[in-house]
Amino acid sequence: MQMKLMLVDDHPLFLEGLQYLLKTHGIDVVGTANDGKEALIKCRTLNPDIILMDIRMPECSGIDALKLIKAEMPDVKIVMLTTSEEDDDLFEAIKCGASGYLIKNTTAQALVDMLSELEKGEVPLSPGLASRILREFRHSGLNDNTLSTRHIAEDTQSGQLTERQLEVLEMVAKGITYKEAGVALGLTERTVKYHMGRIIELLHLENRAQVIAYAASIGLIEGREKS
């Protein structure tokens, strides 16, 4: 795995242990930070591909750092790695552009596997979190103008999405992998990824996690989610 990874956590012992663990699996940990402010500063110089970041940190929380980093460097993939299973943290992280959300009781091998999947466009989520995201965005109205479900629904109904893109959107939103979707639709995995890129662009979203949430909120899927 050639990804450049940065770790952000305010507990030095955990940070050192995680750094060692990832390096033993061949992952290039280019740097660490102890809070959100330090993460933003180091991100500017280290240019990581992926950031694994805690939420509860002094000075600048992981959510605040997520917003700041994505505003300056939108291509950086940020995965929250935290002890917090609170819905508010989970939903806020996804709405702000997090590429995944993992609980710290994740095993080492599972973490490495999910990071590998992240490079392929998948969304790393600890078990049970996908279903909570779907329930939240299916039953709640969202007022953020940049992430408006009404706006997305209008885009979908106006014909900006092709029939094939709607098929891909529905399958991916249900938790089906790109490879599985490709087999089902008679497409290559690369073609499915291309369609997802266009869907994200047309619906003014940031990542696949938001696609899952908003597909649920406009009623495209009816609860057969993958957790």
Backbone bond lengths (Angstrom), bond angles and torsions (degrees), N, CA, C in turn:
res aa  C-N    CA-C-N  psi(-1)  N-CA   C-N-CA  omega(-1)  CA-C   N-CA-C  phi
1 M - - - 1.456 - - 1.525 108.98 -
2 Q 1.319 116.76 122.97 1.452 121.43 -174.04 1.534 113.18 -99.58
3 M 1.309 117.37 8.37 1.453 120.06 -178.90 1.525 112.17 -61.93
4 K 1.332 115.73 146.73 1.462 122.21 173.38 1.523 107.13 -99.84
5 L 1.319 115.60 117.15 1.458 121.30 -171.40 1.520 111.19 -115.34
6 M 1.328 117.01 140.10 1.460 121.76 172.02 1.522 108.75 -119.79
7 L 1.328 116.17 140.84 1.460 122.43 -179.00 1.521 110.01 -111.20
8 V 1.336 116.29 138.18 1.462 121.25 -179.75 1.519 109.42 -133.25
9 D 1.326 116.41 116.22 1.469 121.56 179.89 1.518 107.97 -162.67
10 D 1.328 116.42 147.08 1.465 119.53 -177.21 1.527 113.06 -93.29
11 H 1.336 117.42 8.00 1.463 120.36 177.16 1.533 108.81 -109.73
12 P 1.331 118.21 104.43 1.473 121.88 -174.12 1.522 114.21 -55.68
13 L 1.336 117.56 -40.47 1.458 120.00 -177.48 1.532 110.56 -65.28
14 F 1.311 116.63 -44.69 1.466 120.44 177.78 1.523 110.19 -63.21
15 L 1.316 116.39 -42.07 1.457 121.77 -177.95 1.525 110.81 -62.02
16 E 1.343 116.55 -45.90 1.456 120.93 179.98 1.524 111.55 -64.83
17 G 1.336 115.57 -41.44 1.462 119.70 -179.91 1.520 111.82 -64.97
18 L 1.332 116.72 -42.78 1.458 120.91 179.85 1.523 111.07 -66.55
19 Q 1.318 115.64 -40.16 1.465 119.70 178.56 1.529 110.78 -61.06
20 Y 1.315 116.89 -45.18 1.466 121.12 178.71 1.527 110.64 -63.02
21 L 1.332 116.11 -44.29 1.462 120.63 -178.24 1.532 111.09 -59.80
22 L 1.324 116.22 -46.72 1.470 120.13 -177.52 1.520 111.42 -67.32
23 K 1.331 116.22 -38.06 1.464 118.95 179.46 1.527 111.49 -65.43
24 T 1.329 117.26 -33.57 1.465 119.93 177.91 1.529 111.38 -66.76
25 H 1.331 116.77 -20.30 1.461 121.23 177.68 1.537 111.29 -97.96
26 G 1.328 116.09 13.97 1.453 120.22 174.14 1.510 115.25 80.00
27 I 1.331 117.78 16.18 1.459 121.17 -180.00 1.521 109.21 -93.60
28 D 1.307 116.28 131.12 1.462 122.63 -176.61 1.527 110.24 -81.61
29 V 1.326 116.77 101.41 1.466 121.60 175.89 1.527 107.30 -87.45
30 V 1.325 115.81 104.06 1.466 120.10 -172.71 1.526 112.98 -81.84
31 G 1.335 117.42 -14.39 1.452 119.18 179.73 1.515 112.29 176.74
32 T 1.326 115.91 168.68 1.458 122.25 178.13 1.523 109.46 -134.00
33 A 1.324 115.26 160.71 1.463 121.42 175.53 1.517 108.35 -145.30
34 N 1.345 116.00 154.02 1.459 120.88 -175.85 1.521 114.39 -102.83
35 D 1.330 117.68 -6.14 1.462 120.80 175.32 1.522 109.02 -159.70
36 G 1.324 115.69 175.00 1.457 120.42 -175.17 1.517 114.54 -63.65
37 K 1.315 117.56 -39.22 1.466 120.65 -179.70 1.517 110.97 -63.95
38 E 1.323 115.84 -45.37 1.467 119.84 178.60 1.525 110.06 -64.12
39 A 1.341 116.69 -35.84 1.461 120.73 179.00 1.522 111.11 -61.58
40 L 1.337 117.01 -43.63 1.465 120.95 179.57 1.523 111.18 -62.83
41 I 1.327 116.50 -45.19 1.462 121.10 -178.95 1.530 110.78 -62.58
42 K 1.346 116.40 -46.60 1.466 119.73 -177.80 1.522 111.95 -70.76
43 C 1.311 116.28 -32.16 1.458 119.68 -179.77 1.526 111.15 -62.18
44 R 1.322 116.15 -33.72 1.469 120.80 -179.41 1.527 111.87 -63.95
45 T 1.315 117.11 -31.39 1.465 120.19 -176.80 1.528 113.14 -100.71
46 L 1.342 116.23 -31.06 1.463 119.59 -176.11 1.528 112.92 -85.69
47 N 1.326 116.93 -23.85 1.470 122.06 179.96 1.535 113.14 49.18
48 P 1.319 117.78 56.99 1.465 119.60 179.67 1.527 111.50 -70.95
49 D 1.320 115.61 155.63 1.469 120.27 173.39 1.526 110.28 -80.55
50 I 1.337 114.60 -37.60 1.462 121.17 -175.11 1.524 109.08 -136.06
51 I 1.334 115.71 142.43 1.461 121.48 173.85 1.518 108.35 -121.17
52 L 1.321 116.35 126.76 1.462 122.17 169.94 1.518 106.65 -98.43
53 M 1.346 117.83 118.74 1.462 119.73 -169.61 1.526 112.56 -136.98
54 D 1.316 114.81 136.17 1.458 121.85 174.75 1.528 109.36 -72.61
55 I 1.319 117.15 163.48 1.469 121.04 177.09 1.521 111.47 -97.23
56 R 1.322 116.48 -49.36 1.463 120.73 -174.46 1.526 110.50 -86.41
57 M 1.334 115.91 96.75 1.456 121.15 179.42 1.517 109.89 -138.29
58 P 1.337 118.06 152.34 1.464 120.98 178.67 1.524 111.60 -72.09
59 E 1.329 116.05 166.28 1.463 123.33 176.20 1.532 112.47 70.06
60 C 1.321 115.86 -60.04 1.466 120.56 -177.69 1.525 107.69 -147.12
61 S 1.321 116.74 116.58 1.462 120.59 -175.70 1.521 111.16 -69.83
62 G 1.328 115.18 167.89 1.445 119.74 178.32 1.520 112.68 -63.69
63 I 1.331 117.43 -36.71 1.465 120.95 178.90 1.528 110.04 -65.63
64 D 1.332 116.83 -44.49 1.470 120.05 178.95 1.529 110.63 -63.53
65 A 1.331 115.80 -42.01 1.466 119.67 178.73 1.523 110.74 -65.09
66 L 1.315 116.77 -38.22 1.462 121.53 176.82 1.532 110.61 -56.25
67 K 1.316 116.72 -47.65 1.469 121.01 179.93 1.523 111.15 -61.83
68 L 1.326 116.79 -45.02 1.463 121.25 -177.03 1.524 111.73 -66.20
69 I 1.322 116.02 -44.58 1.463 120.09 -177.54 1.527 110.92 -68.18
70 K 1.330 117.09 -43.39 1.464 119.78 -179.81 1.523 111.61 -65.62
71 A 1.341 116.80 -31.16 1.464 120.15 178.29 1.520 111.28 -66.11
72 E 1.338 117.19 -37.14 1.460 121.42 -179.15 1.520 112.91 -89.95
73 M 1.338 115.64 -37.67 1.466 121.06 -173.64 1.525 109.60 -132.60
74 P 1.325 117.21 74.51 1.466 120.94 -172.91 1.519 114.85 -63.50
75 D 1.332 117.95 -19.18 1.465 120.04 -177.72 1.525 113.07 -82.20
76 V 1.323 117.66 -13.32 1.467 120.48 178.65 1.526 109.12 -71.07
77 K 1.313 116.13 129.24 1.466 120.66 177.72 1.526 108.97 -88.97
78 I 1.321 115.88 125.36 1.466 120.53 -177.33 1.523 108.98 -116.95
79 V 1.326 115.51 123.21 1.463 121.95 177.40 1.523 108.03 -113.13
80 M 1.321 116.47 126.01 1.449 120.34 177.41 1.536 108.46 -78.92
81 L 1.317 116.90 127.51 1.465 123.06 176.93 1.515 106.29 -121.73
82 T 1.320 117.92 105.07 1.451 121.19 -164.32 1.522 112.44 -147.71
83 T 1.314 116.02 165.72 1.464 120.56 171.91 1.525 110.88 -89.48
84 S 1.333 116.92 -10.20 1.463 120.79 -175.04 1.523 111.88 -78.44
85 E 1.321 115.57 120.01 1.457 121.30 173.57 1.526 110.87 -107.00
86 E 1.339 116.76 15.80 1.448 120.41 -179.00 1.521 110.59 -70.62
87 D 1.320 115.88 136.85 1.456 120.52 -177.23 1.526 112.04 -59.33
88 D 1.328 117.69 -39.01 1.469 120.49 -178.12 1.520 111.00 -59.03
89 D 1.333 116.93 -43.71 1.465 120.49 179.06 1.526 110.94 -65.64
90 L 1.312 116.16 -44.13 1.461 121.47 -178.94 1.526 111.19 -61.09
91 F 1.336 116.67 -51.31 1.462 120.31 -175.77 1.526 111.46 -67.90
92 E 1.336 116.45 -38.89 1.465 119.84 -179.94 1.526 110.38 -65.51
93 A 1.314 116.45 -40.66 1.470 120.25 179.91 1.527 110.81 -61.69
94 I 1.318 117.02 -45.33 1.466 120.46 -179.04 1.522 110.44 -66.40
95 K 1.333 117.15 -42.47 1.468 119.99 179.89 1.519 111.91 -64.14
96 C 1.331 116.79 -30.05 1.464 120.64 -177.70 1.525 112.97 -87.65
97 G 1.324 117.25 1.42 1.460 119.58 173.45 1.512 116.90 107.64
98 A 1.341 118.26 11.08 1.464 119.42 176.96 1.521 110.05 -61.61
99 S 1.320 116.16 140.49 1.470 121.45 -179.94 1.516 112.28 -89.22
100 G 1.329 117.28 -2.89 1.459 121.13 178.42 1.517 110.29 179.84
101 Y 1.337 115.16 169.27 1.467 120.29 -177.40 1.520 107.60 -149.01
102 L 1.330 115.85 112.67 1.459 121.62 -176.27 1.519 110.89 -121.29
103 I 1.319 115.42 140.46 1.464 121.49 175.26 1.529 108.60 -89.46
104 K 1.318 116.49 145.24 1.464 120.62 -172.39 1.526 114.80 -68.72
105 N 1.327 117.91 -5.21 1.467 118.36 174.74 1.521 111.66 -84.23
106 T 1.342 116.55 6.24 1.465 122.04 175.16 1.527 110.03 -62.00
107 T 1.323 117.38 139.48 1.459 120.01 178.44 1.526 110.29 -73.86
108 A 1.320 115.41 159.96 1.457 120.57 -178.43 1.526 111.30 -60.10
109 Q 1.332 117.38 -46.51 1.453 120.39 -178.39 1.522 111.75 -65.32
110 A 1.342 115.67 -38.73 1.471 119.46 178.50 1.521 110.62 -63.59
111 L 1.327 116.32 -39.61 1.459 120.41 179.02 1.522 110.94 -63.00
112 V 1.322 116.90 -47.10 1.463 121.03 179.84 1.527 110.20 -62.20
113 D 1.330 116.61 -42.52 1.464 120.45 179.69 1.529 111.17 -62.75
114 M 1.340 116.68 -41.47 1.460 119.93 -178.26 1.524 111.72 -70.57
115 L 1.328 117.19 -32.24 1.458 119.91 174.94 1.521 110.64 -65.90
116 S 1.326 116.12 -37.50 1.456 120.85 176.84 1.526 110.42 -64.03
117 E 1.332 116.40 -42.12 1.461 120.79 178.62 1.523 111.23 -66.68
118 L 1.330 116.69 -33.34 1.459 120.67 178.94 1.518 110.73 -59.85
119 E 1.327 116.73 -39.88 1.465 120.85 178.15 1.523 111.60 -62.70
120 K 1.344 116.62 -25.40 1.458 121.10 -179.07 1.534 111.67 -90.89
121 G 1.336 116.17 0.99 1.455 119.14 177.74 1.510 115.31 101.71
122 E 1.339 117.57 2.22 1.460 120.25 178.38 1.531 110.04 -79.53
123 V 1.327 116.40 169.20 1.459 121.69 -179.85 1.521 108.98 -114.44
124 P 1.345 118.25 110.65 1.462 119.36 178.95 1.525 111.78 -73.74
125 L 1.320 116.18 117.82 1.458 122.41 177.79 1.516 108.47 -134.46
126 S 1.327 116.82 134.25 1.457 119.93 175.96 1.528 109.23 -63.17
127 P 1.335 117.35 152.26 1.466 120.67 -177.57 1.535 112.25 -52.57
128 G 1.315 115.90 135.98 1.460 121.50 177.61 1.513 114.70 91.95
129 L 1.334 118.08 -19.01 1.466 119.82 -175.55 1.520 112.14 -76.27
130 A 1.319 117.80 -33.76 1.467 119.82 -179.53 1.517 110.78 -59.96
131 S 1.332 116.69 -43.13 1.460 119.51 -178.99 1.521 111.42 -65.86
132 R 1.332 117.65 -34.14 1.466 120.52 178.08 1.520 111.04 -68.44
133 I 1.340 116.59 -38.32 1.466 120.05 176.80 1.522 110.37 -62.74
134 L 1.321 115.88 -45.20 1.454 119.93 -179.33 1.527 111.67 -61.55
135 R 1.331 116.88 -44.56 1.473 119.78 179.85 1.513 110.78 -62.04
136 E 1.337 117.02 -43.63 1.467 120.87 -177.35 1.523 111.36 -61.25
137 F 1.319 116.75 -50.06 1.454 119.49 -174.37 1.523 112.84 -80.65
138 R 1.319 116.98 -14.41 1.453 119.05 174.19 1.516 110.90 -77.12
139 H 1.334 116.43 -34.21 1.464 120.37 -171.61 1.519 114.53 -105.18
140 S 1.333 118.02 -4.89 1.460 118.45 -177.32 1.508 111.26 -116.47
141 G 1.296 116.91 145.93 1.452 122.20 173.20 1.507 108.85 -86.88
142 L 1.338 117.25 144.99 1.454 121.57 -177.96 1.510 109.18 -117.33
143 N 1.325 116.96 133.29 1.448 121.23 -174.73 1.517 114.32 -102.42
144 D 1.333 117.98 -8.64 1.454 121.10 -179.33 1.528 109.18 -65.89
145 N 1.338 116.97 119.17 1.454 120.87 -174.23 1.524 112.60 -61.43
146 T 1.331 117.01 -31.15 1.463 118.86 -177.42 1.518 111.71 -78.57
147 L 1.330 116.72 -14.63 1.454 120.28 -177.87 1.526 109.85 -130.42
148 S 1.303 116.58 39.68 1.456 122.10 -174.80 1.517 111.88 -76.46
149 T 1.332 116.90 127.12 1.459 119.90 177.23 1.518 110.29 -66.60
150 R 1.301 118.41 -33.21 1.460 121.07 177.90 1.521 109.29 -61.78
151 H 1.329 115.60 -43.82 1.466 120.80 -179.38 1.533 110.32 -63.39
152 I 1.324 115.81 -42.42 1.457 119.81 179.62 1.528 110.43 -65.37
153 A 1.318 116.40 -43.11 1.459 119.94 178.98 1.523 110.80 -60.68
154 E 1.337 116.97 -40.48 1.456 121.02 178.84 1.523 110.60 -63.64
155 D 1.335 116.37 -42.28 1.461 120.24 178.66 1.529 110.69 -60.73
156 T 1.356 115.01 -42.99 1.452 119.70 -178.49 1.520 110.50 -64.98
157 Q 1.347 116.74 -46.47 1.453 121.28 -176.36 1.522 112.27 -70.72
158 S 1.326 117.35 -25.43 1.461 120.26 -176.92 1.518 112.62 -76.29
159 G 1.333 116.40 -4.06 1.456 119.46 176.30 1.506 114.22 90.87
160 Q 1.328 118.93 9.00 1.458 120.14 178.57 1.520 111.32 -67.14
161 L 1.331 116.83 -28.60 1.455 120.56 175.80 1.522 108.51 -93.71
162 T 1.324 116.22 132.24 1.453 120.28 177.08 1.526 109.93 -75.13
163 E 1.313 115.62 167.44 1.467 119.67 178.02 1.521 110.57 -60.16
164 R 1.326 117.30 -40.14 1.464 120.75 178.52 1.519 111.13 -63.96
165 Q 1.345 117.64 -41.24 1.458 121.21 178.98 1.524 111.09 -64.08
166 L 1.336 117.03 -37.34 1.457 120.27 177.15 1.525 110.81 -65.57
167 E 1.338 117.15 -37.26 1.465 120.34 176.97 1.524 110.43 -63.87
168 V 1.325 115.97 -44.64 1.469 120.46 179.12 1.523 110.22 -63.91
169 L 1.331 116.19 -44.44 1.461 120.91 -179.76 1.519 110.90 -58.53
170 E 1.317 117.23 -45.82 1.460 120.84 -178.52 1.517 111.58 -62.84
171 M 1.319 117.19 -42.97 1.459 120.39 -177.38 1.522 111.78 -69.17
172 V 1.331 115.79 -45.76 1.462 119.46 -178.95 1.526 110.60 -66.12
173 A 1.335 117.38 -37.50 1.465 121.18 -179.98 1.521 111.73 -64.56
174 K 1.329 117.01 -24.02 1.462 120.56 178.52 1.528 111.78 -83.63
175 G 1.327 116.42 -0.05 1.466 119.84 177.41 1.514 113.78 96.55
176 I 1.330 117.39 7.30 1.455 121.36 179.32 1.533 108.83 -76.10
177 T 1.318 117.48 135.22 1.457 120.76 -178.68 1.523 110.47 -70.28
178 Y 1.325 115.74 161.47 1.459 120.07 178.58 1.529 111.27 -58.36
179 K 1.315 116.29 -40.99 1.466 120.16 -178.96 1.517 110.80 -63.91
180 E 1.342 116.53 -45.00 1.466 121.19 179.95 1.527 110.85 -65.37
181 A 1.341 115.81 -39.92 1.464 119.67 178.50 1.527 110.41 -63.48
182 G 1.326 115.67 -40.02 1.452 119.86 178.80 1.520 112.29 -61.49
183 V 1.331 116.27 -43.27 1.469 120.40 178.52 1.527 110.49 -62.37
184 A 1.333 115.97 -44.17 1.468 120.68 -178.05 1.532 112.21 -65.66
185 L 1.327 116.05 -35.08 1.461 120.37 -175.38 1.529 113.55 -98.49
186 G 1.334 115.97 -1.10 1.461 119.01 -178.81 1.512 113.14 72.72
187 L 1.343 116.50 32.27 1.464 122.48 -178.70 1.512 109.89 -120.76
188 T 1.319 116.66 161.33 1.452 119.81 172.27 1.527 109.21 -78.23
189 E 1.330 116.42 158.10 1.463 120.65 176.99 1.533 110.38 -59.42
190 R 1.320 116.36 -37.51 1.462 120.87 179.63 1.530 111.42 -63.23
191 T 1.334 116.63 -39.22 1.464 120.22 178.94 1.520 111.13 -66.61
192 V 1.333 117.19 -39.55 1.466 120.86 177.67 1.521 109.76 -62.15
193 K 1.330 116.86 -42.24 1.462 120.65 178.06 1.523 110.81 -62.08
194 Y 1.323 116.31 -39.36 1.468 119.96 178.12 1.528 110.38 -61.73
195 H 1.327 116.07 -46.37 1.469 119.86 179.26 1.529 111.12 -60.63
196 M 1.336 116.48 -40.60 1.465 119.33 179.89 1.520 111.18 -64.86
197 G 1.323 116.22 -38.10 1.463 119.21 176.58 1.512 111.87 -60.72
198 R 1.338 116.29 -41.91 1.461 120.56 178.33 1.525 111.38 -67.93
199 I 1.334 117.13 -38.50 1.468 121.21 178.74 1.522 110.29 -62.23
200 I 1.326 116.17 -47.32 1.465 120.57 179.97 1.521 110.51 -60.27
201 E 1.328 115.91 -40.64 1.471 120.37 179.56 1.528 111.31 -66.79
202 L 1.322 117.34 -46.71 1.463 121.05 -176.32 1.526 112.71 -67.93
203 L 1.340 116.35 -33.00 1.462 119.73 -179.02 1.521 113.00 -92.41
204 H 1.326 116.10 6.14 1.469 121.51 175.36 1.524 112.03 59.41
205 L 1.323 116.21 39.67 1.459 121.29 177.00 1.527 108.87 -104.79
206 E 1.322 115.93 -178.79 1.462 120.00 -176.11 1.516 113.38 -115.96
207 N 1.333 117.66 -28.82 1.456 118.64 -176.00 1.520 110.94 -160.31
208 R 1.316 115.29 175.32 1.458 121.79 -175.09 1.522 112.05 -66.26
209 A 1.327 117.16 -30.83 1.462 119.57 178.22 1.522 110.68 -61.16
210 Q 1.331 116.87 -41.71 1.456 120.13 178.21 1.528 111.00 -68.35
211 V 1.325 117.37 -33.27 1.460 120.22 176.37 1.528 110.14 -60.64
212 I 1.338 116.84 -45.13 1.456 121.10 178.65 1.521 110.62 -58.66
213 A 1.336 115.88 -47.47 1.457 120.49 -177.71 1.517 112.25 -63.03
214 Y 1.302 117.24 -46.12 1.454 119.91 -174.12 1.519 113.29 -79.48
215 A 1.311 117.40 -27.25 1.460 119.18 172.81 1.522 109.44 -62.85
216 A 1.331 116.15 -37.12 1.462 119.95 175.99 1.517 111.15 -67.09
217 S 1.330 116.18 -41.35 1.466 119.89 -174.13 1.527 112.57 -68.87
218 I 1.345 118.22 -25.46 1.463 119.77 178.37 1.522 111.07 -96.98
219 G 1.358 116.22 8.57 1.455 119.97 173.94 1.509 114.91 81.10
220 L 1.336 117.71 17.25 1.455 120.02 -178.45 1.518 111.74 -72.27
221 I 1.336 116.10 -28.67 1.456 120.43 176.60 1.507 109.44 -124.92
222 E 1.294 116.31 151.47 1.462 120.56 -171.14 1.518 112.75 -120.18
223 G 1.341 115.71 37.23 1.454 117.65 169.87 1.514 116.08 103.06
224 R 1.338 117.42 1.58 1.465 118.04 178.91 1.515 109.90 -89.74
225 E 1.351 115.49 51.60 1.452 119.85 -175.10 1.511 111.79 -83.08
226 K 1.312 114.19 161.71 1.458 121.88 178.49 1.517 108.63 -98.89
227 S 1.315 118.31 124.41 1.453 121.36 178.81 1.513 109.99 -117.32
